[in-house]
């Protein structure tokens, strides 16, 4: 009888991306490797670099053994929800303070650099024609 596993969205997995809470996705399966970080033969930094995202390519590129693949089952916590988007939505926030002023000035005065560039090109051509 097949067991029912939890479904996790990519957004949920991406929230678990630290040394204290380390989840990764390999072949559509979600693993909690937090307790395994200290035991990993390649060091914990390799896992932490891949945490919170799909690490299938990284896992396959490392050439893990059959024993490593069997060990993974101990850390299995669920499946990746196929209906979740591949890229978590980014929150757009309004610029504030200095960033807002720079953005306004950039929109307002974009013609100045274009004019300087145009004049430079014309002067360059005139110089070359006189030579």
N, CA, C and O atoms as a printed pandas DataFrame, in Angstrom:
     atom_number atom_name residue_name chain_id  residue_number  x_coord  y_coord  z_coord
0              1         N          UNK        A               1    0.847   -1.175    0.000
1              2        CA          UNK        A               1    0.000    0.000    0.000
2              3         C          UNK        A               1    0.894    1.240    0.000
3              4         O          UNK        A               1    1.756    1.372    0.869
4              5         N          UNK        A               2    0.706    2.156   -0.962
5              6        CA          UNK        A               2    1.569    3.340   -1.030
6              7         C          UNK        A               2    1.311    4.277    0.142
7              8         O          UNK        A               2    0.180    4.446    0.597
8              9         N          UNK        A               3    2.393    4.878    0.614
9             10        CA          UNK        A               3    2.252    5.815    1.722
10            11         C          UNK        A               3    1.960    7.208    1.179
11            12         O          UNK        A               3    2.396    7.565    0.084
12            13         N          UNK        A               4    1.229    7.979    1.948
13            14        CA          UNK        A               4    0.905    9.337    1.565
14            15         C          UNK        A               4    1.977   10.251    2.135
15            16         O          UNK        A               4    2.264   10.219    3.331
16            17         N          UNK        A               5    2.564   11.066    1.268
17            18        CA          UNK        A               5    3.613   11.967    1.739
18            19         C          UNK        A               5    3.122   13.405    1.636
19            20         O          UNK        A               5    2.198   13.714    0.884
20            21         N          UNK        A               6    3.749   14.255    2.392
21            22        CA          UNK        A               6    3.384   15.663    2.401
22            23         C          UNK        A               6    3.818   16.320    1.103
23            24         O          UNK        A               6    4.810   15.920    0.494
24            25         N          UNK        A               7    3.068   17.330    0.684
25            26        CA          UNK        A               7    3.430   18.111   -0.492
26            27         C          UNK        A               7    3.921   19.468   -0.036
27            28         O          UNK        A               7    3.288   20.124    0.791
28            29         N          UNK        A               8    5.056   19.887   -0.583
29            30        CA          UNK        A               8    5.637   21.180   -0.236
30            31         C          UNK        A               8    5.810   21.995   -1.507
31            32         O          UNK        A               8    6.216   21.469   -2.544
32            33         N          UNK        A               9    5.504   23.269   -1.420
33            34        CA          UNK        A               9    5.730   24.157   -2.560
34            35         C          UNK        A               9    7.179   24.621   -2.532
35            36         O          UNK        A               9    7.862   24.501   -1.515
36            37         N          UNK        A              10    7.635   25.147   -3.648
37            38        CA          UNK        A              10    9.003   25.650   -3.723
38            39         C          UNK        A              10    9.184   26.814   -2.750
39            40         O          UNK        A              10   10.273   27.021   -2.216
40            41         N          UNK        A              11    8.102   27.578   -2.521
41            42        CA          UNK        A              11    8.169   28.693   -1.576
42            43         C          UNK        A              11    8.425   28.188   -0.159
43            44         O          UNK        A              11    9.222   28.764    0.581
44            45         N          UNK        A              12    7.734   27.096    0.213
45            46        CA          UNK        A              12    7.926   26.528    1.556
46            47         C          UNK        A              12    9.360   26.021    1.727
47            48         O          UNK        A              12    9.988   26.253    2.760
48            49         N          UNK        A              13    9.859   25.342    0.728
49            50        CA          UNK        A              13   11.216   24.802    0.808
50            51         C          UNK        A              13   12.235   25.931    0.893
51            52         O          UNK        A              13   13.210   25.832    1.637
52            53         N          UNK        A              14   12.016   27.002    0.135
53            54        CA          UNK        A              14   12.986   28.103    0.128
54            55         C          UNK        A              14   13.059   28.824    1.472
55            56         O          UNK        A              14   14.034   29.531    1.731
56            57         N          UNK        A              15   12.064   28.665    2.322
57            58        CA          UNK        A              15   12.094   29.279    3.654
58            59         C          UNK        A              15   12.991   28.500    4.618
59            60         O          UNK        A              15   13.309   28.994    5.700
60            61         N          UNK        A              16   13.392   27.313    4.243
61            62        CA          UNK        A              16   14.240   26.463    5.091
62            63         C          UNK        A              16   15.647   26.434    4.482
63            64         O          UNK        A              16   16.074   25.425    3.922
64            65         N          UNK        A              17   16.348   27.550    4.604
65            66        CA          UNK        A              17   17.642   27.664    3.917
66            67         C          UNK        A              17   18.728   28.213    4.834
67            68         O          UNK        A              17   19.401   29.190    4.508
68            69         N          UNK        A              18   18.883   27.574    5.976
69            70        CA          UNK        A              18   19.937   27.997    6.897
70            71         C          UNK        A              18   20.580   26.758    7.524
71            72         O          UNK        A              18   20.119   25.635    7.320
72            73         N          UNK        A              19   21.641   26.976    8.283
73            74        CA          UNK        A              19   22.303   25.851    8.963
74            75         C          UNK        A              19   21.390   25.194    9.988
75            76         O          UNK        A              19   21.504   23.996   10.247
76            77         N          UNK        A              20   20.488   25.972   10.571
77            78        CA          UNK        A              20   19.595   25.447   11.609
78            79         C          UNK        A              20   18.335   24.806   11.034
79            80         O          UNK        A              20   17.613   24.113   11.752
80            81         N          UNK        A              21   18.068   25.023    9.773
81            82        CA          UNK        A              21   16.853   24.522    9.137
82            83         C          UNK        A              21   17.146   24.354    7.653
83            84         O          UNK        A              21   16.982   25.293    6.874
84            85         N          UNK        A              22   17.577   23.159    7.262
85            86        CA          UNK        A              22   18.165   22.937    5.940
86            87         C          UNK        A              22   17.360   21.908    5.140
87            88         O          UNK        A              22   17.464   20.705    5.381
88            89         N          UNK        A              23   16.560   22.394    4.188
89            90        CA          UNK        A              23   15.798   21.514    3.313
90            91         C          UNK        A              23   16.322   21.656    1.891
91            92         O          UNK        A              23   16.703   22.747    1.466
92            93         N          UNK        A              24   16.338   20.539    1.157
93            94        CA          UNK        A              24   16.694   20.582   -0.260
94            95         C          UNK        A              24   15.730   19.702   -1.052
95            96         O          UNK        A              24   15.022   18.860   -0.499
96            97         N          UNK        A              25   15.727   19.923   -2.353
97            98        CA          UNK        A              25   14.904   19.135   -3.268
98            99         C          UNK        A              25   15.841   18.368   -4.190
99           100         O          UNK        A              25   16.738   18.944   -4.805
100          101         N          UNK        A              26   15.617   17.060   -4.276
101          102        CA          UNK        A              26   16.373   16.222   -5.209
102          103         C          UNK        A              26   15.371   15.318   -5.919
103          104         O          UNK        A              26   14.644   14.560   -5.276
104          105         N          UNK        A              27   15.336   15.401   -7.234
105          106        CA          UNK        A              27   14.417   14.603   -8.054
106          107         C          UNK        A              27   12.965   14.740   -7.605
107          108         O          UNK        A              27   12.232   13.751   -7.582
108          109         N          UNK        A              28   12.547   15.937   -7.251
109          110        CA          UNK        A              28   11.161   16.192   -6.877
110          111         C          UNK        A              28   10.795   15.758   -5.470
111          112         O          UNK        A              28    9.631   15.842   -5.079
112          113         N          UNK        A              29   11.778   15.295   -4.705
113          114        CA          UNK        A              29   11.540   14.892   -3.315
114          115         C          UNK        A              29   12.193   15.900   -2.380
115          116         O          UNK        A              29   13.262   16.431   -2.679
116          117         N          UNK        A              30   11.551   16.161   -1.254
117          118        CA          UNK        A              30   12.051   17.137   -0.292
118          119         C          UNK        A              30   12.713   16.396    0.865
119          120         O          UNK        A              30   12.159   15.447    1.420
120          121         N          UNK        A              31   13.915   16.857    1.212
121          122        CA          UNK        A              31   14.688   16.240    2.293
122          123         C          UNK        A              31   15.062   17.299    3.331
123          124         O          UNK        A              31   15.431   18.422    2.985
124          125         N          UNK        A              32   14.961   16.926    4.601
125          126        CA          UNK        A              32   15.407   17.796    5.694
126          127         C          UNK        A              32   16.770   17.275    6.144
127          128         O          UNK        A              32   16.858   16.253    6.823
128          129         N          UNK        A              33   17.828   17.983    5.761
129          130        CA          UNK        A              33   19.187   17.530    6.042
130          131         C          UNK        A              33   19.824   18.256    7.225
131          132         O          UNK        A              33   21.042   18.208    7.396
132          133         N          UNK        A              34   19.023   18.917    8.028
133          134        CA          UNK        A              34   19.548   19.693    9.150
134          135         C          UNK        A              34   20.403   18.836   10.075
135          136         O          UNK        A              34   21.493   19.255   10.467
136          137         N          UNK        A              35   19.935   17.662   10.426
137          138        CA          UNK        A              35   20.667   16.806   11.368
138          139         C          UNK        A              35   21.867   16.115   10.720
139          140         O          UNK        A              35   22.700   15.547   11.426
140          141         N          UNK        A              36   21.970   16.151    9.394
141          142        CA          UNK        A              36   23.036   15.460    8.680
142          143         C          UNK        A              36   24.213   16.372    8.330
143          144         O          UNK        A              36   25.248   15.888    7.871
144          145         N          UNK        A              37   24.072   17.668    8.537
145          146        CA          UNK        A              37   25.105   18.609    8.116
146          147         C          UNK        A              37   26.484   18.261    8.665
147          148         O          UNK        A              37   27.464   18.272    7.919
148          149         N          UNK        A              38   26.575   17.956    9.949
149          150        CA          UNK        A              38   27.868   17.666   10.572
150          151         C          UNK        A              38   28.472   16.343   10.098
151          152         O          UNK        A              38   29.687   16.159   10.163
152          153         N          UNK        A              39   27.631   15.423    9.621
153          154        CA          UNK        A              39   28.098   14.097    9.222
154          155         C          UNK        A              39   28.449   14.005    7.735
155          156         O          UNK        A              39   29.081   13.033    7.320
156          157         N          UNK        A              40   28.063   14.975    6.936
157          158        CA          UNK        A              40   28.263   14.898    5.486
158          159         C          UNK        A              40   29.761   14.850    5.163
159          160         O          UNK        A              40   30.511   15.729    5.587
160          161         N          UNK        A              41   30.199   13.833    4.418
161          162        CA          UNK        A              41   31.627   13.681    4.117
162          163         C          UNK        A              41   32.221   14.854    3.333
163          164         O          UNK        A              41   33.414   15.133    3.452
164          165         N          UNK        A              42   31.414   15.531    2.546
165          166        CA          UNK        A              42   31.909   16.657    1.753
166          167         C          UNK        A              42   31.871   17.979    2.505
167          168         O          UNK        A              42   32.218   19.021    1.948
168          169         N          UNK        A              43   31.452   17.944    3.765
169          170        CA          UNK        A              43   31.362   19.166    4.548
170          171         C          UNK        A              43   29.971   19.768    4.484
171          172         O          UNK        A              43   29.234   19.554    3.521
172          173         N          UNK        A              44   29.620   20.518    5.510
173          174        CA          UNK        A              44   28.273   21.085    5.570
174          175         C          UNK        A              44   28.084   22.241    4.598
175          176         O          UNK        A              44   26.954   22.528    4.204
176          177         N          UNK        A              45   29.160   22.908    4.204
177          178        CA          UNK        A              45   29.027   24.070    3.320
178          179         C          UNK        A              45   28.493   23.682    1.941
179          180         O          UNK        A              45   27.845   24.495    1.281
180          181         N          UNK        A              46   28.757   22.453    1.500
181          182        CA          UNK        A              46   28.257   21.987    0.207
182          183         C          UNK        A              46   26.737   21.891    0.247
183          184         O          UNK        A              46   26.060   22.293   -0.699
184          185         N          UNK        A              47   26.207   21.363    1.332
185          186        CA          UNK        A              47   24.754   21.229    1.462
186          187         C          UNK        A              47   24.121   22.595    1.682
187          188         O          UNK        A              47   23.093   22.905    1.079
188          189         N          UNK        A              48   24.716   23.410    2.531
189          190        CA          UNK        A              48   24.148   24.728    2.822
190          191         C          UNK        A              48   24.078   25.583    1.553
191          192         O          UNK        A              48   23.154   26.381    1.395
192          193         N          UNK        A              49   25.039   25.423    0.657
193          194        CA          UNK        A              49   25.023   26.176   -0.601
194          195         C          UNK        A              49   23.844   25.776   -1.483
195          196         O          UNK        A              49   23.390   26.571   -2.306
196          197         N          UNK        A              50   23.349   24.560   -1.319
197          198        CA          UNK        A              50   22.248   24.067   -2.155
198          199         C          UNK        A              50   20.910   24.075   -1.431
199          200         O          UNK        A              50   19.903   23.646   -1.993
200          201         N          UNK        A              51   20.885   24.551   -0.211
201          202        CA          UNK        A              51   19.675   24.467    0.591
202          203         C          UNK        A              51   18.591   25.437    0.124
203          204         O          UNK        A              51   18.877   26.514   -0.398
204          205         N          UNK        A              52   17.348   25.028    0.324
205          206        CA          UNK        A              52   16.211   25.869   -0.023
206          207         C          UNK        A              52   15.873   25.886   -1.501
207          208         O          UNK        A              52   15.084   26.722   -1.940
208          209         N          UNK        A              53   16.451   24.984   -2.274
209          210        CA          UNK        A              53   16.202   24.975   -3.719
210          211         C          UNK        A              53   16.351   23.552   -4.268
211          212         O          UNK        A              53   16.632   22.608   -3.530
212          213         N          UNK        A              54   16.157   23.428   -5.576
213          214        CA          UNK        A              54   16.323   22.136   -6.237
214          215         C          UNK        A              54   17.809   21.884   -6.440
215          216         O          UNK        A              54   18.473   22.605   -7.184
216          217         N          UNK        A              55   18.328   20.858   -5.776
217          218        CA          UNK        A              55   19.754   20.545   -5.825
218          219         C          UNK        A              55   20.024   19.261   -6.606
219          220         O          UNK        A              55   21.057   18.621   -6.411
220          221         N          UNK        A              56   19.106   18.888   -7.481
221          222        CA          UNK        A              56   19.251   17.640   -8.234
222          223         C          UNK        A              56   20.539   17.620   -9.051
223          224         O          UNK        A              56   21.290   16.645   -9.012
224          225         N          UNK        A              57   20.792   18.703   -9.795
225          226        CA          UNK        A              57   21.999   18.747  -10.636
226          227         C          UNK        A              57   23.272   18.683   -9.790
227          228         O          UNK        A              57   24.223   17.985  -10.142
228          229         N          UNK        A              58   23.283   19.411   -8.677
229          230        CA          UNK        A              58   24.453   19.384   -7.786
230          231         C          UNK        A              58   24.683   17.973   -7.246
231          232         O          UNK        A              58   25.819   17.502   -7.184
232          233         N          UNK        A              59   23.602   17.308   -6.858
233          234        CA          UNK        A              59   23.691   15.961   -6.302
234          235         C          UNK        A              59   24.214   14.979   -7.347
235          236         O          UNK        A              59   25.087   14.161   -7.057
236          237         N          UNK        A              60   23.681   15.063   -8.550
237          238        CA          UNK        A              60   24.105   14.154   -9.618
238          239         C          UNK        A              60   25.550   14.430  -10.046
239          240         O          UNK        A              60   26.301   13.494  -10.321
240          241         N          UNK        A              61   25.944   15.706  -10.104
241          242        CA          UNK        A              61   27.306   16.062  -10.510
242          243         C          UNK        A              61   28.351   15.548   -9.520
243          244         O          UNK        A              61   29.494   15.293   -9.899
244          245         N          UNK        A              62   27.964   15.397   -8.259
245          246        CA          UNK        A              62   28.905   14.936   -7.238
246          247         C          UNK        A              62   29.149   13.431   -7.333
247          248         O          UNK        A              62   30.090   12.924   -6.722
248          249         N          UNK        A              63   28.327   12.715   -8.081
249          250        CA          UNK        A              63   28.540   11.275   -8.261
250          251         C          UNK        A              63   28.350   10.483   -6.979
251          252         O          UNK        A              63   29.228    9.710   -6.594
252          253         N          UNK        A              64   27.229   10.660   -6.319
253          254        CA          UNK        A              64   26.965    9.964   -5.061
254          255         C          UNK        A              64   26.788    8.457   -5.276
255          256         O          UNK        A              64   26.290    8.016   -6.312
256          257         N          UNK        A              65   27.198    7.698   -4.292
257          258        CA          UNK        A              65   27.143    6.237   -4.357
258          259         C          UNK        A              65   25.727    5.727   -4.078
259          260         O          UNK        A              65   24.829    6.490   -3.719
260          261         N          UNK        A              66   25.558    4.423   -4.255
261          262        CA          UNK        A              66   24.282    3.783   -3.958
262          263         C          UNK        A              66   23.972    3.900   -2.461
263          264         O          UNK        A              66   22.817    4.076   -2.074
264          265         N          UNK        A              67   25.005    3.801   -1.629
265          266        CA          UNK        A              67   24.807    3.946   -0.181
266          267         C          UNK        A              67   24.291    5.339    0.172
267          268         O          UNK        A              67   23.431    5.483    1.041
268          269         N          UNK        A              68   24.810    6.354   -0.496
269          270        CA          UNK        A              68   24.367    7.724   -0.243
270          271         C          UNK        A              68   22.898    7.879   -0.624
271          272         O          UNK        A              68   22.135    8.549    0.071
272          273         N          UNK        A              69   22.510    7.258   -1.728
273          274        CA          UNK        A              69   21.117    7.337   -2.169
274          275         C          UNK        A              69   20.188    6.612   -1.190
275          276         O          UNK        A              69   19.065    7.055   -0.951
276          277         N          UNK        A              70   20.652    5.520   -0.639
277          278        CA          UNK        A              70   19.846    4.799    0.365
278          279         C          UNK        A              70   19.755    5.607    1.657
279          280         O          UNK        A              70   18.709    5.614    2.306
280          281         N          UNK        A              71   20.822    6.277    2.033
281          282        CA          UNK        A              71   20.845    7.104    3.237
282          283         C          UNK        A              71   19.871    8.267    3.128
283          284         O          UNK        A              71   19.323    8.716    4.135
284          285         N          UNK        A              72   19.654    8.755    1.917
285          286        CA          UNK        A              72   18.742    9.881    1.709
286          287         C          UNK        A              72   17.332    9.589    2.203
287          288         O          UNK        A              72   16.640   10.487    2.681
288          289         N          UNK        A              73   16.910    8.342    2.089
289          290        CA          UNK        A              73   15.549    7.986    2.491
290          291         C          UNK        A              73   15.281    8.287    3.966
291          292         O          UNK        A              73   14.137    8.516    4.360
292          293         N          UNK        A              74   16.330    8.285    4.769
293          294        CA          UNK        A              74   16.202    8.584    6.198
294          295         C          UNK        A              74   15.789   10.041    6.429
295          296         O          UNK        A              74   15.190   10.363    7.455
296          297         N          UNK        A              75   16.109   10.916    5.476
297          298        CA          UNK        A              75   15.851   12.350    5.626
298          299         C          UNK        A              75   14.673   12.835    4.777
299          300         O          UNK        A              75   14.382   14.031    4.744
300          301         N          UNK        A              76   14.004   11.918    4.098
301          302        CA          UNK        A              76   12.875   12.246    3.231
302          303         C          UNK        A              76   11.696   12.744    4.066
303          304         O          UNK        A              76   11.314   12.111    5.051
304          305         N          UNK        A              77   11.117   13.895    3.663
305          306        CA          UNK        A              77    9.964   14.426    4.403
306          307         C          UNK        A              77    8.743   14.653    3.515
307          308         O          UNK        A              77    7.649   14.880    4.033
308          309         N          UNK        A              78    8.898   14.598    2.194
309          310        CA          UNK        A              78    7.739   14.787    1.324
310          311         C          UNK        A              78    8.129   15.022   -0.115
311          312         O          UNK        A              78    9.289   14.888   -0.504
312          313         N          UNK        A              79    7.118   15.379   -0.898
313          314        CA          UNK        A              79    7.291   15.604   -2.329
314          315         C          UNK        A              79    7.144   17.087   -2.647
315          316         O          UNK        A              79    6.500   17.835   -1.912
316          317         N          UNK        A              80    7.749   17.493   -3.750
317          318        CA          UNK        A              80    7.574   18.851   -4.251
318          319         C          UNK        A              80    6.226   18.914   -4.946
319          320         O          UNK        A              80    5.921   18.068   -5.787
320          321         N          UNK        A              81    5.423   19.898   -4.605
321          322        CA          UNK        A              81    4.106   20.079   -5.209
322          323         C          UNK        A              81    4.288   20.472   -6.675
323          324         O          UNK        A              81    4.842   21.533   -6.962
324          325         N          UNK        A              82    3.831   19.635   -7.604
325          326        CA          UNK        A              82    4.035   19.942   -9.018
326          327         C          UNK        A              82    3.276   21.186   -9.484
327          328         O          UNK        A              82    3.615   21.767  -10.515
328          329         N          UNK        A              83    2.267   21.591   -8.743
329          330        CA          UNK        A              83    1.499   22.773   -9.150
330          331         C          UNK        A              83    2.127   24.078   -8.662
331          332         O          UNK        A              83    1.681   25.159   -9.046
332          333         N          UNK        A              84    3.157   23.986   -7.819
333          334        CA          UNK        A              84    3.799   25.218   -7.344
334          335         C          UNK        A              84    4.693   25.765   -8.438
335          336         O          UNK        A              84    5.248   25.014   -9.239
336          337         N          UNK        A              85    4.825   27.079   -8.462
337          338        CA          UNK        A              85    5.631   27.705   -9.506
338          339         C          UNK        A              85    7.102   27.373   -9.303
339          340         O          UNK        A              85    7.545   27.135   -8.179
340          341         N          UNK        A              86    7.845   27.360  -10.384
341          342        CA          UNK        A              86    9.264   27.004  -10.326
342          343         C          UNK        A              86   10.089   28.079   -9.640
343          344         O          UNK        A              86   11.108   27.771   -9.022
344          345         N          UNK        A              87    9.668   29.336   -9.737
345          346        CA          UNK        A              87   10.413   30.430   -9.134
346          347         C          UNK        A              87    9.503   31.135   -8.143
347          348         O          UNK        A              87    8.422   31.587   -8.520
348          349         N          UNK        A              88    9.913   31.240   -6.887
349          350        CA          UNK        A              88    9.069   31.940   -5.931
350          351         C          UNK        A              88    8.855   33.388   -6.359
351          352         O          UNK        A              88    9.758   34.031   -6.896
352          353         N          UNK        A              89    7.658   33.884   -6.115
353          354        CA          UNK        A              89    7.339   35.264   -6.472
354          355         C          UNK        A              89    8.168   36.218   -5.628
355          356         O          UNK        A              89    8.303   36.048   -4.416
356          357         N          UNK        A              90    8.711   37.209   -6.283
357          358        CA          UNK        A              90    9.481   38.218   -5.578
358          359         C          UNK        A              90    8.546   39.322   -5.121
359          360         O          UNK        A              90    7.634   39.721   -5.845
360          361         N          UNK        A              91    8.777   39.802   -3.932
361          362        CA          UNK        A              91    7.973   40.891   -3.424
362          363         C          UNK        A              91    8.553   42.199   -3.937
363          364         O          UNK        A              91    9.728   42.496   -3.721
364          365         N          UNK        A              92    7.723   42.974   -4.615
365          366        CA          UNK        A              92    8.169   44.276   -5.094
366          367         C          UNK        A              92    7.875   45.299   -4.009
367          368         O          UNK        A              92    6.741   45.432   -3.549
368          369         N          UNK        A              93    8.899   46.008   -3.614
369          370        CA          UNK        A              93    8.670   47.027   -2.606
370          371         C          UNK        A              93    9.067   48.381   -3.162
371          372         O          UNK        A              93    9.958   48.492   -4.005
372          373         N          UNK        A              94    8.408   49.377   -2.687
373          374        CA          UNK        A              94    8.652   50.735   -3.150
374          375         C          UNK        A              94    9.995   51.230   -2.624
375          376         O          UNK        A              94   10.320   51.014   -1.457
376          377         N          UNK        A              95   10.774   51.891   -3.473
377          378        CA          UNK        A              95   12.029   52.453   -2.987
378          379         C          UNK        A              95   11.744   53.598   -2.018
379          380         O          UNK        A              95   10.755   54.319   -2.151
380          381         N          UNK        A              96   12.627   53.742   -1.053
381          382        CA          UNK        A              96   12.412   54.808   -0.083
382          383         C          UNK        A              96   13.682   55.639    0.072
383          384         O          UNK        A              96   14.788   55.162   -0.182
384          385         N          UNK        A              97   13.504   56.879    0.490
385          386        CA          UNK        A              97   14.635   57.749    0.779
386          387         C          UNK        A              97   15.518   58.001   -0.422
387          388         O          UNK        A              97   15.049   58.409   -1.484
388          389         N          UNK        A              98   16.794   57.754   -0.243
389          390        CA          UNK        A              98   17.809   58.031   -1.257
390          391         C          UNK        A              98   17.536   57.273   -2.558
391          392         O          UNK        A              98   17.694   57.829   -3.645
392          393         N          UNK        A              99   17.128   56.009   -2.449
393          394        CA          UNK        A              99   16.865   55.201   -3.641
394          395         C          UNK        A              99   15.734   55.802   -4.470
395          396         O          UNK        A              99   15.806   55.793   -5.699
396          397         N          UNK        A             100   14.705   56.317   -3.831
397          398        CA          UNK        A             100   13.592   56.928   -4.551
398          399         C          UNK        A             100   14.048   58.196   -5.277
399          400         O          UNK        A             100   13.637   58.444   -6.410
400          401         N          UNK        A             101   14.890   58.993   -4.629
401          402        CA          UNK        A             101   15.384   60.223   -5.268
402          403         C          UNK        A             101   16.247   59.892   -6.486
403          404         O          UNK        A             101   16.112   60.527   -7.532
404          405         N          UNK        A             102   17.123   58.912   -6.357
405          406        CA          UNK        A             102   17.980   58.510   -7.479
406          407         C          UNK        A             102   17.127   57.990   -8.632
407          408         O          UNK        A             102   17.382   58.306   -9.795
408          409         N          UNK        A             103   16.116   57.191   -8.303
409          410        CA          UNK        A             103   15.244   56.653   -9.345
410          411         C          UNK        A             103   14.496   57.775  -10.065
411          412         O          UNK        A             103   14.356   57.737  -11.287
412          413         N          UNK        A             104   14.019   58.763   -9.327
413          414        CA          UNK        A             104   13.323   59.897   -9.926
414          415         C          UNK        A             104   14.260   60.696  -10.823
415          416         O          UNK        A             104   13.895   61.055  -11.942
416          417         N          UNK        A             105   15.470   60.976  -10.334
417          418        CA          UNK        A             105   16.433   61.725  -11.140
418          419         C          UNK        A             105   16.821   60.963  -12.398
419          420         O          UNK        A             105   16.996   61.561  -13.460
420          421         N          UNK        A             106   16.956   59.663  -12.285
421          422        CA          UNK        A             106   17.319   58.839  -13.436
422          423         C          UNK        A             106   16.238   58.916  -14.502
423          424         O          UNK        A             106   16.544   59.038  -15.688
424          425         N          UNK        A             107   14.988   58.847  -14.094
425          426        CA          UNK        A             107   13.888   58.945  -15.048
426          427         C          UNK        A             107   13.811   60.348  -15.643
427          428         O          UNK        A             107   13.500   60.517  -16.822
428          429         N          UNK        A             108   14.094   61.335  -14.828
429          430        CA          UNK        A             108   13.934   62.717  -15.230
430          431         C          UNK        A             108   15.035   63.174  -16.186
431          432         O          UNK        A             108   14.757   63.905  -17.137
432          433         N          UNK        A             109   16.244   62.766  -15.958
433          434        CA          UNK        A             109   17.384   63.289  -16.702
434          435         C          UNK        A             109   18.082   62.249  -17.568
435          436         O          UNK        A             109   19.301   62.319  -17.732
436          437         N          UNK        A             110   17.374   61.316  -18.110
437          438        CA          UNK        A             110   17.986   60.292  -18.935
438          439         C          UNK        A             110   18.520   60.865  -20.239
439          440         O          UNK        A             110   19.409   60.275  -20.853
440          441         N          UNK        A             111   17.996   61.998  -20.667
441          442        CA          UNK        A             111   18.419   62.596  -21.929
442          443         C          UNK        A             111   19.816   63.177  -21.891
443          444         O          UNK        A             111   20.470   63.263  -22.930
444          445         N          UNK        A             112   20.295   63.580  -20.719
445          446        CA          UNK        A             112   21.616   64.200  -20.607
446          447         C          UNK        A             112   22.738   63.249  -21.039
447          448         O          UNK        A             112   23.568   63.636  -21.862
448          449         N          UNK        A             113   22.790   62.030  -20.518
449          450        CA          UNK        A             113   23.859   61.123  -20.980
450          451         C          UNK        A             113   23.740   60.785  -22.465
451          452         O          UNK        A             113   24.752   60.611  -23.145
452          453         N          UNK        A             114   22.516   60.693  -22.968
453          454        CA          UNK        A             114   22.320   60.407  -24.393
454          455         C          UNK        A             114   22.857   61.559  -25.233
455          456         O          UNK        A             114   23.516   61.333  -26.248
456          457         N          UNK        A             115   22.578   62.805  -24.814
457          458        CA          UNK        A             115   23.064   63.978  -25.548
458          459         C          UNK        A             115   24.585   64.039  -25.536
459          460         O          UNK        A             115   25.198   64.324  -26.564
460          461         N          UNK        A             116   25.207   63.774  -24.384
461          462        CA          UNK        A             116   26.663   63.777  -24.278
462          463         C          UNK        A             116   27.260   62.715  -25.190
463          464         O          UNK        A             116   28.268   62.965  -25.852
464          465         N          UNK        A             117   26.669   61.571  -25.233
465          466        CA          UNK        A             117   27.140   60.492  -26.097
466          467         C          UNK        A             117   27.011   60.892  -27.564
467          468         O          UNK        A             117   27.935   60.678  -28.349
468          469         N          UNK        A             118   25.885   61.464  -27.932
469          470        CA          UNK        A             118   25.664   61.880  -29.319
470          471         C          UNK        A             118   26.661   62.939  -29.760
471          472         O          UNK        A             118   27.217   62.853  -30.855
472          473         N          UNK        A             119   26.889   63.938  -28.916
473          474        CA          UNK        A             119   27.853   64.992  -29.234
474          475         C          UNK        A             119   29.252   64.407  -29.374
475          476         O          UNK        A             119   30.005   64.803  -30.263
476          477         N          UNK        A             120   29.599   63.474  -28.507
477          478        CA          UNK        A             120   30.923   62.840  -28.575
478          479         C          UNK        A             120   31.116   62.099  -29.885
479          480         O          UNK        A             120   32.191   62.162  -30.482
480          481         N          UNK        A             121   30.103   61.407  -30.329
481          482        CA          UNK        A             121   30.189   60.659  -31.593
482          483         C          UNK        A             121   30.368   61.626  -32.760
483          484         O          UNK        A             121   31.205   61.395  -33.633
484          485         N          UNK        A             122   29.585   62.708  -32.782
485          486        CA          UNK        A             122   29.692   63.687  -33.868
486          487         C          UNK        A             122   31.077   64.326  -33.883
487          488         O          UNK        A             122   31.695   64.436  -34.942
488          489         N          UNK        A             123   31.569   64.750  -32.720
489          490        CA          UNK        A             123   32.899   65.358  -32.647
490          491         C          UNK        A             123   33.986   64.378  -33.078
491          492         O          UNK        A             123   34.954   64.767  -33.731
492          493         N          UNK        A             124   33.828   63.122  -32.716
493          494        CA          UNK        A             124   34.788   62.097  -33.126
494          495         C          UNK        A             124   34.821   61.940  -34.634
495          496         O          UNK        A             124   35.901   61.843  -35.217
496          497         N          UNK        A             125   33.664   61.914  -35.276
497          498        CA          UNK        A             125   33.602   61.792  -36.732
498          499         C          UNK        A             125   34.208   63.033  -37.401
499          500         O          UNK        A             125   34.933   62.917  -38.389
500          501         N          UNK        A             126   33.909   64.211  -36.861
501          502        CA          UNK        A             126   34.479   65.436  -37.430
502          503         C          UNK        A             126   35.994   65.424  -37.322
503          504         O          UNK        A             126   36.689   65.826  -38.256
504          505         N          UNK        A             127   36.501   64.975  -36.209
505          506        CA          UNK        A             127   37.947   64.906  -36.011
506          507         C          UNK        A             127   38.584   63.954  -37.018
507          508         O          UNK        A             127   39.619   64.264  -37.609
508          509         N          UNK        A             128   37.968   62.811  -37.205
509          510        CA          UNK        A             128   38.509   61.819  -38.137
510          511         C          UNK        A             128   38.433   62.312  -39.587
511          512         O          UNK        A             128   39.321   62.005  -40.383
512          513         N          UNK        A             129   37.399   63.064  -39.940
513          514        CA          UNK        A             129   37.257   63.576  -41.306
514          515         C          UNK        A             129   38.300   64.652  -41.619
515          516         O          UNK        A             129   38.757   64.752  -42.757
516          517         N          UNK        A             130   38.673   65.442  -40.640
517          518        CA          UNK        A             130   39.680   66.482  -40.840
518          519         C          UNK        A             130   41.073   65.894  -40.984
519          520         O          UNK        A             130   41.927   66.499  -41.632
520          521         N          UNK        A             131   41.319   64.763  -40.413
521          522        CA          UNK        A             131   42.636   64.141  -40.399
522          523         C          UNK        A             131   43.040   63.629  -41.718
523          524         O          UNK        A             131   44.131   63.077  -41.858
